Amino acid sequence: MRSRRRTTDCAILVLLALCAAGCSSPSGEDAPPARTREESIPSGAVKMTPETDLYPPILHASEWFDPEPMEGPVNTAGAEDAPVISLDGNAFLFFFTPGVSVPPERQLLDGITGIWWTMKTGGEWSEPERVVLNNAISLDGPLCLQGDLLWFASFRQGMYRADGDIYTATLRGGAWTDWRNAGAKLNNEYNVGELYTDESGTRMCFHRLEQSVGGYDLWMTEKVSGEWTAPVNLGPPVNGPDDEGWPWLSPDGSELWFTAWSGLGHPGPALFRTFRQEDGSWSAPEEIVSSFAGDPALDREGNLYFTHHFFDSEMKMIEADIYVARRKLPRPE
């Protein structure tokens, strides 16, 4: 679901050329002008609404109210993707690019595409601001917020992998600082993709293609004595012959959400939930939201945030927004 991870050879060549020239941001006439998100969106972009949506998200569980576009200034006619919300529900990060068809090589240089964030004060979301996590050229996307620690995917100089690495940054004094590569073990040896950790940061669920049952599979690793253990494939019934990925892990590590193709006959990806059993196995996943829904994220109250992509009748993608399904039943203790 996350367009920031769909890098191309062209984007790689652009980055290598820039880094060979010093890997600094473009300057002079070539520098992208300072713009708001709205100013960066193509003039012909269409802002979709639930009323014009041919394939609205479908909820299959009584624990939530029907999904709606996220309130406040987050959604535009551009592409908002990859929601990440703090457990207290007051900090929200997402990936933005001016349009779903913008190629990575343009995203890399447009001065707009990347991570944005907003804070809730007095019940209202602030105007989103871009999160700058590098002093040079980079293309970043949020993955997981563990307290004040942000895990993010990045395409920049100094990577272990040609298609981007996992990095971390820390929130200090209202700014994201101390960005650093997550290291060779996670990036090179384990080839970690989209990930989420529990609240303690000692258990991580992630997806990757290597040694998979089908396409992407979900894996788990634990931090023991400061080192991440060899990943374990979650296996059936979680992993099947198709893609399973883009995980969210509950604070205590007992509840796992992920994205996979709908098993109920609805178009596109859907959101699934599974629980860890007493013997360490996982329950049969339950499809919770269908119809082009992906990238689940929950706050401590159980409000469900996710990406919804809009398609026309010819299955051409139009735009992407962040949706939320408010929980109406208290979470079990």
PAZAPA-4460 file (N, C-alpha, C; in steps of 0.05 Angstrom, whole numbers, plus 32768, in hexadecimal, padded with zeros to 4 digits):
% residues 333
    n_x    n_y    n_z   ca_x   ca_y   ca_z    c_x    c_y    c_z   seq   type   mol
   8010   7FE8   8000   8000   8000   8000   8011   8019   8000     1      M     A
   802A   8018   8009   8039   8030   800D   804A   8036   7FF4     2      R     A
   8042   804C   7FE6   804F   8053   7FCD   806D   805B   7FD1     3      S     A
   8075   8064   7FE9   8090   806C   7FED   80A4   8055   7FEA     4      R     A
   809A   803C   7FED   80AC   8025   7FEC   80AF   801A   7FCF     5      R     A
   809F   8025   7FBC   80A0   801B   7FA1   80B5   802B   7F91     6      R     A
   80CF   8027   7F99   80E5   8035   7F8C   80EA   8029   7F71     7      T     A
   80F7   8039   7F5F   80FD   8030   7F44   811B   8034   7F3F     8      T     A
   8125   8027   7F29   8141   802B   7F22   8147   8048   7F1C     9      D     A
   8133   8056   7F11   8137   8073   7F0B   813C   8082   7F25    10      C     A
   812D   807D   7F3A   8130   808A   7F53   814C   8085   7F5F    11      A     A
   8155   806C   7F5C   816F   8064   7F66   8185   8074   7F58    12      I     A
   8182   8076   7F3D   8196   8085   7F2E   8196   80A2   7F35    13      L     A
   817F   80AE   7F39   817D   80CA   7F41   818C   80CE   7F5C    14      V     A
   8187   80BD   7F6F   8193   80C0   7F89   81B2   80BD   7F87    15      L     A
   81BB   80A9   7F78   81D8   80A5   7F75   81E5   80BC   7F68    16      L     A
   81D8   80C8   7F54   81E3   80DF   7F47   81E5   80F7   7F5A    17      A     A
   81D0   80FB   7F6A   81D0   8111   7F7D   81E6   810D   7F92    18      L     A
   81E8   80F4   7F9C   81FC   80EF   7FB1   8218   80F2   7FA6    19      C     A
   821C   80EB   7F8C   8237   80EF   7F80   823E   810C   7F7F    20      A     A
   8229   811D   7F7E   822E   813A   7F7D   822F   8147   7F99    21      A     A
   822E   8136   7FAE   8230   8140   7FC9   8217   813A   7FD9    22      G     A
   8203   812E   7FCD   81EB   8126   7FDB   81DE   813C   7FEB    23      C     A
   81DF   8155   7FE0   81D2   816B   7FED   81B8   8171   7FDF    24      S     A
   81A6   817F   7FEB   818D   8186   7FDF   8191   8197   7FC7    25      S     A
   8180   8196   7FB2   8183   81A7   7F9B   8183   81C4   7FA3    26      P     A
   8192   81D5   7F95   8193   81F1   7F9C   818E   8202   7F83    27      S     A
   818C   821C   7F86   8189   822E   7F70   816F   822A   7F62    28      G     A
   816F   822C   7F47   8157   822A   7F37   814B   820E   7F38    29      E     A
   815B   81FA   7F3E   8151   81DE   7F3E   8143   81D7   7F58    30      D     A
   8145   81E7   7F6D   8139   81E1   7F87   811B   81E3   7F85    31      A     A
   810C   81D0   7F90   80EF   81D2   7F90   80E6   81E9   7FA1    32      P     A
   80D3   81F9   7F98   80CA   8210   7FA8   80BB   8206   7FC1    33      P     A
   80BC   8216   7FD6   80AD   820F   7FEF   8090   8210   7FE9    34      A     A
   8082   81FA   7FEE   8066   81F7   7FE7   8057   81EA   7FFE    35      R     A
   803D   81EF   7FFF   802C   81DF   8011   8025   81C5   8003    36      T     A
   801A   81B3   8012   8011   819A   8005   7FFC   81A0   7FEF    37      R     A
   7FE9   81B2   7FF5   7FD4   81B8   7FE2   7FE0   81C4   7FC9    38      E     A
   7FF4   81D5   7FCB   8000   81E2   7FB4   8010   81CE   7FA3    39      E     A
   8017   81B7   7FAE   8027   81A3   7F9F   8015   8190   7F8F    40      S     A
   7FFC   818F   7F96   7FEA   817C   7F89   7FE3   8184   7F6C    41      I     A
   7FE5   8172   7F59   7FDF   8179   7F3D   7FC4   8186   7F3A    42      P     A
   7FC2   8198   7F27   7FA9   81A8   7F24   7F91   8197   7F1D    43      S     A
   7F96   8180   7F10   7F7F   816F   7F08   7F78   815A   7F1C    44      G     A
   7F84   815B   7F34   7F7E   8147   7F48   7F61   8148   7F51    45      A     A
   7F56   8131   7F57   7F3A   812F   7F60   7F3A   8127   7F7D    46      V     A
   7F2C   8137   7F8E   7F29   8131   7FAA   7F10   811E   7FAD    47      K     A
   7F16   8106   7FB5   7F00   80F2   7FB8   7EF3   80F5   7FD3    48      M     A
   7EDA   80ED   7FD5   7ECB   80ED   7FEE   7EBC   80D2   7FF0    49      T     A
   7EB2   80CC   8007   7EA2   80B3   800A   7E8B   80B2   7FF6    50      P     A
   7E80   80C9   7FEF   7E69   80C9   7FDC   7E72   80C2   7FC0    51      E     A
   7E8B   80C7   7FB8   7E94   80C1   7F9D   7EA5   80A8   7F9C    52      T     A
   7EA8   809A   7FB2   7EB9   8082   7FB3   7EAA   806A   7FA9    53      D     A
   7EB5   805D   7F94   7EA8   8046   7F88   7EAD   802D   7F99    54      L     A
   7EC2   802D   7FA9   7EC9   8015   7FB9   7ECF   801E   7FD6    55      Y     A
   7EBA   8027   7FE4   7EBF   8030   8000   7EC8   801A   8012    56      P     A
   7ED7   8020   8027   7EDF   800B   803A   7EC7   7FFE   8048    57      P     A
   7EC9   7FE4   804B   7EB3   7FD5   8057   7EBC   7FC9   8071    58      I     A
   7EAD   7FCF   8087   7EB4   7FC6   80A1   7EA5   7FAC   80A7    59      L     A
   7EB3   7F98   80B3   7EA6   7F7E   80B9   7EA5   7F78   80D7    60      H     A
   7EAA   7F8B   80E8   7EAA   7F87   8105   7E9A   7F9C   8113    61      A     A
   7E8C   7F94   8128   7E7A   7FA6   8137   7E88   7FB7   814B    62      S     A
   7EA2   7FB3   814E   7EB1   7FC2   8163   7EB7   7FDF   815B    63      E     A
   7EB3   7FE5   8142   7EB9   8000   8138   7EA1   800C   8129    64      W     A
   7EA1   8027   8128   7E8F   8035   8117   7E9A   8033   80FA    65      F     A
   7E89   8038   80E7   7E91   8036   80CB   7EA8   8049   80C5    66      D     A
   7EBC   8041   80B5   7ED3   8052   80AF   7ECB   806C   80A1    67      P     A
   7ED9   8081   80A7   7ED5   809C   809B   7EF0   80A8   8096    68      E     A
   7EF1   80BC   8083   7F0A   80CA   807F   7F13   80D7   8099    69      P     A
   7F2C   80D7   809F   7F37   80E3   80B7   7F30   8100   80B8    70      M     A
   7F27   810A   80D0   7F20   8126   80D3   7F39   8137   80D3    71      E     A
   7F34   8151   80CE   7F4B   8164   80CF   7F58   8168   80B4    72      G     A
   7F70   8174   80B5   7F7E   817D   809C   7F90   8168   808F    73      P     A
   7F8E   814F   8096   7FA1   813B   808B   7F9B   8135   806E    74      V     A
   7F82   812E   8067   7F7C   8124   804C   7F7A   813B   8038    75      N     A
   7F85   8137   8020   7F84   814A   800A   7F7D   813A   7FF1    76      T     A
   7F7E   8148   7FDA   7F7B   813A   7FC0   7F94   812C   7FB8    77      A     A
   7FAA   812F   7FC7   7FC2   811F   7FC3   7FC0   8104   7FD0    78      G     A
   7FD6   80F7   7FD5   7FD7   80DC   7FE0   7FE1   80DC   7FFC    79      A     A
   7FD0   80D7   800F   7FD8   80D3   802B   7FD7   80B5   8031    80      E     A
   7FED   80AB   803D   7FF1   808E   803F   8000   8089   8059    81      D     A
   8002   806F   8060   8013   8065   8076   800E   8073   8090    82      A     A
   7FF6   8071   809C   7FF0   807E   80B5   8000   8072   80CC    83      P     A
   800A   8083   80DE   8016   807B   80F7   800C   808D   810D    84      V     A
   8000   8082   8122   7FF4   8092   8137   8000   808A   8152    85      I     A
   8005   809D   8163   800F   8098   817E   7FF9   8089   818E    86      S     A
   8001   807B   81A3   7FEE   806C   81B2   7FDA   807E   81C0    87      L     A
   7FE3   8097   81C8   7FD0   80A9   81D5   7FBE   80B7   81C1    88      D     A
   7FC2   80B2   81A7   7FB1   80BE   8192   7FB6   80DB   818C    89      G     A
   7FCC   80E7   8196   7FD0   8103   8193   7FE6   810B   817F    90      N     A
   7FF4   80F7   8174   8008   80FC   8160   8003   80EA   8148    91      A     A
   8003   80F5   8130   7FFC   80E6   8118   8010   80EC   8102    92      F     A
   801B   80D7   80F7   802E   80DA   80E1   8024   80CB   80C9    93      L     A
   802B   80D5   80B1   8021   80C8   8098   8034   80CF   8081    94      F     A
   8032   80C0   806C   8042   80C5   8054   8030   80D5   8040    95      F     A
   803C   80EA   8034   802E   80FA   8020   803E   80FC   8007    96      F     A
   8031   80FA   7FF0   803C   8101   7FD6   8026   810E   7FC6    97      T     A
   802C   8121   7FB4   8017   8131   7FA7   8003   8120   7F97    98      P     A
   800B   8109   7F8E   7FF8   80F8   7F7F   8001   80DB   7F7F    99      G     A
   7FED   80C9   7F7B   7FF4   80AC   7F7C   8005   80A4   7F65   100      V     A
   8006   80B4   7F4F   8015   80AC   7F38   8031   80B9   7F37   101      S     A
   8038   80C9   7F4B   8052   80D6   7F4B   8068   80C1   7F4E   102      V     A
   807B   80C0   7F3B   8090   80AB   7F3C   80A4   80B1   7F52   103      P     A
   80B2   809D   7F5D   80C4   80A1   7F73   80DA   80B5   7F6D   104      P     A
   80E4   80B6   7F54   80F9   80C9   7F4E   80F0   80E6   7F51   105      E     A
   80D6   80EB   7F4D   80CC   8106   7F51   80C6   810A   7F6F   106      R     A
   80BC   80F6   7F7C   80B7   80F8   7F99   80D1   80FF   7FA8   107      Q     A
   80E7   80F4   7F9F   8101   80F8   7FAC   8109   8116   7FAC   108      L     A
   8101   8125   7F97   810B   8140   7F93   80F6   8156   7F96   109      L     A
   80DD   814F   7F9B   80C8   8163   7F9A   80C7   8175   7FB2   110      D     A
   80D5   816F   7FC8   80D4   817F   7FE0   80BA   817D   7FF0   111      G     A
   80A9   816B   7FE8   808F   8168   7FF5   808A   814C   7FFF   112      I     A
   8090   8138   7FED   808B   811C   7FF4   809B   8114   800C   113      T     A
   808E   8105   801E   809C   80FB   8035   808A   80F8   804D   114      G     A
   8095   80F9   8065   8086   80F6   807E   807C   8111   8087   115      I     A
   8062   8112   808E   8056   8129   809A   8049   8121   80B5   116      W     A
   8046   8135   80C6   803A   812E   80E0   8028   8145   80EA   117      W     A
   8016   813D   80FC   8003   8150   8108   7FFF   8148   8125   118      T     A
   7FF9   815C   8135   7FF4   8157   8152   7FD7   815F   8159   119      M     A
   7FCB   8151   816B   7FB0   8157   8174   7FB1   8168   818E   120      K     A
   7FA6   817F   818D   7FA5   8191   81A5   7F88   819B   81A8   121      T     A
   7F7D   8197   81BF   7F61   81A0   81C4   7F4E   8192   81B1   122      G     A
   7F54   8179   81A9   7F42   816A   8198   7F45   8170   817B   123      G     A
   7F57   8182   8173   7F5A   818A   8157   7F76   8183   814D   124      E     A
   7F77   8179   8134   7F91   8173   8128   7F9E   818C   811C   125      W     A
   7FB7   8190   8121   7FC6   81A7   8117   7FCB   81A4   80F9   126      S     A
   7FD2   81BA   80EC   7FDA   81B8   80CF   7FF3   81A7   80CD   127      E     A
   7FF2   8192   80BC   8009   8180   80BA   8023   818F   80B1   128      P     A
   8039   8186   80BC   8054   8190   80B5   8065   8179   80AB   129      E     A
   8077   8180   8099   8089   816B   808E   809E   8164   80A3   130      R     A
   80A4   814A   80A5   80B9   8141   80B7   80D3   813D   80A6   131      V     A
   80E7   814D   80AC   8100   814B   809D   8114   813A   80AE   132      V     A
   811C   8124   80A2   812D   8111   80B1   8148   810D   80A4   133      L     A
   8151   8121   8096   816B   811F   8089   8174   813B   8081   134      N     A
   818E   8140   8080   8198   8159   8076   81A0   8158   8059   135      N     A
   8197   8144   804B   819D   8140   802F   8185   8134   8021   136      A     A
   8189   812A   8009   8173   811E   7FFA   816A   8104   8007   137      I     A
   8150   8101   800B   8145   80E8   8015   8127   80E6   800E   138      S     A
   811D   80CE   8010   8100   80C8   800C   80F8   80B6   8023   139      L     A
   80E8   80C1   8036   80E2   80B3   804F   80C4   80AD   8052   140      D     A
   80BE   8098   8061   80A3   8091   8067   80A0   8085   8083   141      G     A
   808B   808B   8092   8089   8081   80AD   8081   8064   80AF   142      P     A
   808A   8056   80C3   8084   803A   80C7   8077   8034   80E2   143      L     A
   8083   803F   80F8   807B   8038   8113   8083   804E   8126   144      C     A
   8072   8054   8139   8078   8067   814E   8078   8058   8169   145      L     A
   808F   8056   8175   8093   8048   818E   809B   805C   81A3   146      Q     A
   8087   8068   81B2   808D   807E   81C4   8097   8096   81B5   147      G     A
   80AF   809F   81BA   80BB   80B5   81AB   80CE   80AC   8195   148      D     A
   80CE   8092   818F   80DF   8087   817B   80CF   8081   8161   149      L     A
   80D7   808E   814B   80CA   8089   8132   80DB   8077   8121   150      L     A
   80CF   8061   8118   80DC   8050   8104   80D2   8059   80E8   151      W     A
   80E4   805C   80D6   80DC   8065   80BB   80ED   8058   80A5   152      F     A
   80E1   8055   808E   80EF   804B   8076   80FB   8063   8067   153      A     A
   8113   805F   805C   8120   8076   804F   8130   806D   8038   154      S     A
   8131   807E   8024   8141   807A   800C   8154   8092   800C   155      F     A
   816E   808D   8012   8182   80A2   8015   819E   8097   8013   156      R     A
   81B2   80A8   8014   81CD   809F   8013   81D4   808E   802C   157      Q     A
   81E6   807A   8028   81EF   806B   803F   81DE   8053   8046   158      G     A
   81CD   804A   8033   81BC   8033   8039   81CA   8019   8035   159      M     A
   81C0   8004   8043   81CA   7FE9   803F   81BD   7FDD   8026   160      Y     A
   81A4   7FE5   8020   8195   7FD9   800A   818F   7FEE   7FF5   161      R     A
   818D   7FE5   7FDC   8188   7FF7   7FC6   816B   8002   7FC7   162      A     A
   8159   7FF3   7FD3   813D   7FFB   7FD3   8135   8008   7FED   163      D     A
   8148   8012   7FFD   8141   8021   8015   8145   8012   802F   164      G     A
   814B   8020   8044   8151   8014   805E   813D   801D   8073   165      D     A
   813F   8010   808A   812F   8018   80A2   8141   802A   80B3   166      I     A
   8135   8040   80BD   8143   8053   80CE   8132   8059   80E6   167      Y     A
   813E   8066   80FA   812F   8070   8111   8135   808E   8115   168      T     A
   8123   809C   8123   8127   80B7   812B   8118   80BB   8146   169      A     A
   8120   80CF   8155   8115   80D3   8170   8109   80EF   8172   170      T     A
   80F2   80F0   817F   80E4   810A   8183   80EF   8117   819C   171      L     A
   80FC   812E   8198   8107   813D   81AE   80FF   815B   81AB   172      R     A
   80F2   8166   81BF   80EB   8182   81BF   80D9   8189   81A8   173      G     A
   80C8   8177   819F   80B6   817D   8189   80C1   8179   816E   174      G     A
   80DA   816F   816C   80E7   816B   8151   80F2   814F   8150   175      A     A
   80F3   8144   8138   80FD   8129   8133   811B   812B   812D   176      W     A
   812B   811F   813F   8148   8121   813D   8155   8105   8140   177      T     A
   8170   8106   8140   817F   80ED   8145   8178   80D7   8131   178      D     A
   8173   80DE   8118   816D   80C8   8105   8185   80B7   8100   179      W     A
   8181   809D   80FE   8197   808B   80FA   818D   8071   80ED   180      R     A
   819F   8064   80DE   8199   804A   80D1   8194   8035   80E7   181      N     A
   8181   8024   80E2   817B   800F   80F6   818F   7FF8   80F6   182      A     A
   81A2   7FF9   80E4   81B8   7FE6   80E5   81B8   7FCF   80D1   183      G     A
   81CF   7FC2   80CF   81D2   7FAD   80BA   81C1   7F95   80C0   184      A     A
   81BC   7F8E   80D9   81AD   7F75   80DF   8191   7F77   80D5   185      K     A
   8183   7F8D   80DC   8167   7F90   80D3   8165   7F95   80B5   186      L     A
   8177   7FA6   80AA   8175   7FAE   808E   8181   7F9A   807B   187      N     A
   8198   7F8F   8082   81A7   7F7E   806F   81A2   7F61   8074   188      N     A
   81A6   7F58   808D   81A3   7F3C   8093   8186   7F33   8094   189      E     A
   8175   7F42   80A2   8159   7F3A   80A4   8147   7F46   808E   190      Y     A
   8151   7F5A   8080   8142   7F67   806A   8126   7F6F   8073   191      N     A
   8124   7F7D   8089   810B   7F86   8094   80FD   7F9A   8082   192      V     A
   80E3   7F95   807D   80D3   7FA8   806E   80C1   7FB8   8080   193      G     A
   80A7   7FBB   8079   8095   7FC9   808A   8094   7FBC   80A6   194      E     A
   8094   7FCC   80BB   8097   7FC0   80D6   8086   7FCF   80EA   195      L     A
   8083   7FC2   8101   8077   7FCF   8119   8082   7FC0   8132   196      Y     A
   8086   7FCF   8147   8090   7FC4   8160   807A   7FC6   8175   197      T     A
   807D   7FB6   818B   806C   7FB9   81A2   8075   7FD2   81B1   198      D     A
   8067   7FD8   81C7   806C   7FF1   81D6   8088   7FF1   81E2   199      E     A
   8092   7FD9   81EB   80AC   7FD7   81F7   80C3   7FD9   81E3   200      S     A
   80BD   7FD4   81CA   80D2   7FD4   81B5   80E2   7FBB   81B5   201      G     A
   80D9   7FA6   81C2   80E8   7F8D   81C3   80DC   7F77   81B1   202      T     A
   80C6   7F7D   81A4   80BA   7F6A   8191   80B3   7F78   8178   203      R     A
   80BB   7F6E   8161   80B7   7F7C   8147   80AA   7F68   8133   204      M     A
   8095   7F71   8127   8088   7F62   8110   808F   7F71   80F7   205      C     A
   8096   7F63   80E2   809D   7F70   80C8   8096   7F5D   80B1   206      F     A
   8096   7F69   8099   8092   7F58   8082   80AB   7F58   8071   207      H     A
   80AE   7F42   8062   80C3   7F3F   804E   80BB   7F29   803A   208      R     A
   80CA   7F28   8024   80C5   7F14   800F   80D5   7EFA   8013   209      L     A
   80ED   7EFC   801E   80FF   7EE5   8020   80F2   7ECE   8030   210      E     A
   80F6   7EB6   8026   80ED   7E9D   8034   80D0   7E9F   803C   211      Q     A
   80C0   7EAA   802A   80A3   7EAE   8030   8092   7E97   8027   212      S     A
   807A   7E96   8033   8066   7E82   802B   805B   7E89   8010   213      V     A
   8056   7EA3   800B   804B   7EAC   7FF2   805A   7EC4   7FE8   214      G     A
   804D   7EDC   7FEA   805A   7EF5   7FE4   8068   7EFF   7FFD   215      G     A
   8060   7F17   8005   806A   7F21   801F   805F   7F0F   8035   216      Y     A
   8070   7F0A   8049   8068   7EFC   8061   806E   7F0D   8079   217      D     A
   8060   7F08   808F   8065   7F15   80A9   8077   7F04   80BA   218      L     A
   808B   7F12   80C6   809F   7F05   80D6   80A0   7F13   80F1   219      W     A
   80AB   7F06   8106   80AF   7F11   8120   80CB   7F0E   812A   220      M     A
   80D6   7F23   8136   80F0   7F21   8143   80EE   7F2F   815E   221      T     A
   80FF   7F26   8171   80FE   7F32   818C   811A   7F3B   8193   222      E     A
   811B   7F51   81A3   8135   7F5B   81AC   813C   7F4E   81C6   223      K     A
   8153   7F40   81C6   815D   7F32   81DE   8179   7F3B   81E3   224      V     A
   817E   7F46   81FB   8199   7F51   8202   81A3   7F65   81ED   225      S     A
   8190   7F75   81E3   8197   7F8B   81D1   8199   7F83   81B4   226      G     A
   8195   7F69   81AD   8197   7F5F   8192   817D   7F54   8188   227      E     A
   8177   7F58   816E   815F   7F4C   8163   8164   7F2F   815B   228      W     A
   8152   7F1E   8164   8155   7F01   815F   814E   7EFA   8142   229      T     A
   8156   7EE2   813A   8150   7ED9   811F   8131   7EDA   811A   230      A     A
   8128   7EE6   8104   810B   7EE8   8100   80FD   7ECD   80FD   231      P     A
   80E4   7ECC   8106   80D4   7EB4   8104   80BC   7EBA   80F2   232      V     A
   80B8   7EAA   80DE   80A0   7EAD   80CD   8087   7EA6   80DC   233      N     A
   8073   7EB7   80DC   805A   7EB2   80EB   804B   7E9A   80E0   234      L     A
   8050   7E93   80C7   8044   7E7B   80BB   8025   7E7C   80BA   235      G     A
   8018   7E67   80B1   7FFB   7E65   80B1   7FF1   7E65   80CE   236      P     A
   7FD9   7E70   80D3   7FC6   7E7A   80BF   7FCB   7E97   80B7   237      P     A
   7FDF   7EA4   80C3   7FE4   7EC1   80BC   7FEE   7EC4   80A0   238      V     A
   8004   7EB6   8099   8010   7EB8   807F   8004   7EA3   806C   239      N     A
   7FFD   7EAC   8054   7FF2   7E9A   8040   8000   7E9D   8025   240      G     A
   7FF3   7E95   800F   8000   7E96   7FF5   8003   7EB1   7FE9   241      P     A
   7FF5   7EC6   7FF4   7FF7   7EE0   7FE9   8007   7EF2   7FFC   242      D     A
   8004   7F0D   7FF9   8013   7F20   8009   8005   7F24   8024   243      D     A
   8015   7F24   8039   800D   7F2C   8054   8022   7F3F   805E   244      E     A
   801B   7F57   8066   802F   7F6B   806E   8023   7F83   807A   245      G     A
   8034   7F98   807C   802C   7FB2   8087   801F   7FAF   80A3   246      W     A
   802F   7FA5   80B6   8023   7F9E   80D0   8020   7FB5   80E4   247      P     A
   800F   7FB1   80F7   800D   7FC1   810F   800B   7FAE   8127   248      W     A
   801B   7FB3   813B   801D   7FA1   8152   8013   7FB0   816B   249      L     A
   8002   7FA4   817B   7FF7   7FB1   8193   800E   7FB5   81A7   250      S     A
   8009   7FC7   81BB   801D   7FCE   81CF   8029   7FB5   81DD   251      P     A
   8018   7FA1   81E3   8022   7F8A   81F1   802A   7F73   81DE   252      D     A
   8028   7F78   81C4   8030   7F64   81B1   801C   7F4D   81AD   253      G     A
   8004   7F4F   81B8   7FF2   7F38   81B6   7FDE   7F3B   819F   254      S     A
   7FDC   7F52   8192   7FC9   7F57   817D   7FD8   7F61   8164   255      E     A
   7FD3   7F55   814E   7FE1   7F5C   8135   7FCD   7F62   811F   256      L     A
   7FD1   7F79   8113   7FC1   7F81   80FB   7FD4   7F81   80E3   257      W     A
   7FC9   7F7B   80CC   7FD9   7F7C   80B4   7FC8   7F80   809B   258      F     A
   7FD5   7F83   8084   7FC7   7F87   806B   7FCB   7F6E   8059   259      T     A
   7FB6   7F65   804D   7FB7   7F4E   803A   7F9F   7F51   8027   260      A     A
   7FA0   7F41   8012   7F8A   7F42   7FFF   7F70   7F37   800C   261      W     A
   7F5A   7F43   8006   7F40   7F3B   8011   7F3B   7F1E   800C   262      S     A
   7F31   7F10   8021   7F29   7EF5   801F   7F0B   7EF2   801D   263      G     A
   7EFD   7F09   801C   7EDF   7F09   801B   7ED5   7F12   8000   264      L     A
   7EE7   7F14   7FEC   7EDE   7F1B   7FD1   7EDC   7F39   7FCC   265      G     A
   7EE6   7F49   7FDD   7EE6   7F66   7FD9   7EFF   7F6F   7FC9   266      H     A
   7EFE   7F85   7FBB   7F15   7F8D   7FAA   7F2C   7F97   7FBB   267      P     A
   7F44   7F90   7FB3   7F5C   7F9B   7FBE   7F63   7F90   7FDA   268      G     A
   7F76   7F9E   7FE7   7F7F   7F96   8002   7F6A   7F9A   8017   269      P     A
   7F6E   7F8D   802E   7F5C   7F8F   8045   7F6D   7F8E   805E   270      A     A
   7F60   7F96   8074   7F6D   7F96   808F   7F65   7F7D   809E   271      L     A
   7F78   7F6F   80AA   7F74   7F57   80B9   7F7E   7F5A   80D6   272      F     A
   7F72   7F4B   80E8   7F7B   7F4B   8104   7F7E   7F2E   810E   273      R     A
   7F93   7F29   811D   7F98   7F0F   8129   7FA2   7F13   8146   274      T     A
   7F9F   7EFF   8157   7FA7   7F01   8173   7FBB   7EEA   8179   275      F     A
   7FCE   7EF1   818A   7FE1   7EDD   8194   7FD4   7ECB   81A8   276      R     A
   7FD6   7EB1   81A5   7FCA   7E9D   81B7   7FDD   7E96   81CE   277      Q     A
   7FD3   7E89   81E2   7FE3   7E82   81F9   7FFC   7E71   81F2   278      E     A
   7FF9   7E61   81DD   8010   7E50   81D5   8023   7E5E   81C2   279      D     A
   801E   7E78   81BD   8030   7E88   81AC   8028   7E89   818F   280      G     A
   8014   7E78   8187   800A   7E79   816B   7FF7   7E90   8168   281      S     A
   7FEF   7E95   814F   7FDD   7EAB   8149   7FC2   7EA0   813F   282      W     A
   7FAC   7EAE   8147   7F92   7EA5   813F   7F8D   7EAA   8121   283      S     A
   7F79   7E9D   8116   7F72   7EA1   80FA   7F6B   7EBE   80F6   284      A     A
   7F78   7ECC   80E3   7F73   7EE8   80DE   7F56   7EEE   80D7   285      P     A
   7F4B   7F04   80E1   7F30   7F0D   80DB   7F31   7F25   80CA   286      E     A
   7F23   7F25   80B4   7F22   7F3D   80A2   7F10   7F52   80AE   287      E     A
   7F1B   7F69   80B4   7F0C   7F7E   80C2   7F02   7F94   80B0   288      I     A
   7F13   7F9E   809D   7F0B   7FB3   808A   7F14   7FAA   806E   289      V     A
   7F02   7FAB   805B   7F08   7FA4   8040   7F06   7FBB   802D   290      S     A
   7F0E   7FB7   8014   7F0C   7FCA   7FFD   7F22   7FDF   7FFF   291      S     A
   7F39   7FD8   7FF4   7F4F   7FEA   7FF1   7F56   7FF8   800C   292      F     A
   7F59   7FE7   8020   7F61   7FF1   803B   7F7C   7FE4   8042   293      A     A
   7F8E   7FF4   804D   7FA8   7FE9   8055   7FB6   7FFB   8069   294      G     A
   7FCD   7FF2   8072   7FDE   8001   8085   7FCF   8007   809F   295      D     A
   7FC7   7FF3   80AF   7FB8   7FF9   80C8   7FCA   8006   80DD   296      P     A
   7FBD   8017   80ED   7FCA   8024   8104   7FB4   8029   8119   297      A     A
   7FB9   8023   8132   7FA6   8026   8147   7FB2   8036   815E   298      L     A
   7FA1   8046   816C   7FA9   8052   8185   7FA2   8040   819C   299      D     A
   7FA7   8049   81B4   7FA3   8038   81CB   7F85   8032   81D0   300      R     A
   7F74   8044   81C7   7F57   8040   81CA   7F4C   802D   81B5   301      E     A
   7F5C   8026   81A1   7F53   8014   818D   7F46   8021   8174   302      G     A
   7F49   803B   8171   7F40   8048   8159   7F53   8040   8142   303      N     A
   7F47   8038   812C   7F55   802C   8116   7F59   8040   80FF   304      L     A
   7F72   8046   80F8   7F7A   8057   80E2   7F85   8046   80CC   305      Y     A
   7F80   804D   80B3   7F8A   803E   809C   7F8A   804E   8083   306      F     A
   7F98   8044   806F   7F99   8051   8054   7F82   8046   8043   307      T     A
   7F74   8058   8036   7F60   804F   8022   7F67   805B   8007   308      H     A
   7F6A   804A   7FF3   7F6F   8053   7FD8   7F55   8054   7FC8   309      H     A
   7F51   8068   7FB9   7F3A   806C   7FA8   7F40   8063   7F8B   310      F     A
   7F2E   8053   7F7F   7F31   804A   7F64   7F18   8052   7F53   311      F     A
   7F1D   8056   7F39   7F06   805A   7F28   7EFC   8040   7F1D   312      D     A
   7EE8   8041   7F0B   7EDB   8028   7F01   7EEE   8017   7EF1   313      S     A
   7F04   8023   7EE7   7F17   8014   7ED7   7F2F   800B   7EE8   314      E     A
   7F2C   800D   7F02   7F41   8006   7F16   7F5A   8016   7F13   315      M     A
   7F57   802F   7F0C   7F6D   8042   7F0D   7F6D   8051   7F27   316      K     A
   7F83   8051   7F35   7F84   805F   7F4F   7F82   807D   7F4C   317      M     A
   7F71   8089   7F5D   7F6C   80A6   7F5B   7F7B   80B5   7F71   318      I     A
   7F78   80AE   7F89   7F87   80BA   7F9F   7F86   80A8   7FB8   319      E     A
   7F91   80B1   7FCE   7F91   80A2   7FE7   7F8C   80B4   7FFE   320      A     A
   7F7D   80AB   8012   7F77   80BA   802A   7F7B   80A8   8042   321      D     A
   7F7C   80B5   805A   7F7D   80A7   8073   7F60   80A6   807D   322      I     A
   7F58   808D   8085   7F3D   8089   8090   7F40   8080   80AD   323      Y     A
   7F2B   8084   80BD   7F2B   807B   80D8   7F10   806E   80DF   324      V     A
   7F11   8057   80ED   7EFA   804A   80F8   7EFB   804D   8116   325      A     A
   7EE9   805C   8122   7EE9   8061   813F   7EDF   8049   814D   326      R     A
   7EED   8041   8163   7EE4   802A   8172   7ECD   8032   8183   327      R     A
   7EB8   8022   8184   7EA0   8028   8194   7E9D   8015   81AC   328      K     A
   7EAD   7FFF   81AC   7EAC   7FED   81C3   7EC7   7FEE   81D0   329      L     A
   7EC8   7FEF   81EB   7EE2   7FF1   81F9   7EF4   7FDA   81F2   330      P     A
   7F0E   7FDF   81F0   7F21   7FCA   81EC   7F22   7FB7   8204   331      R     A
   7F24   7F9D   81FF   7F26   7F8B   8216   7F40   7F90   8225   332      P     A
   7F3F   7F8D   823F   7F57   7F91   824F   7F6A   7F78   824D   333      E     A
***
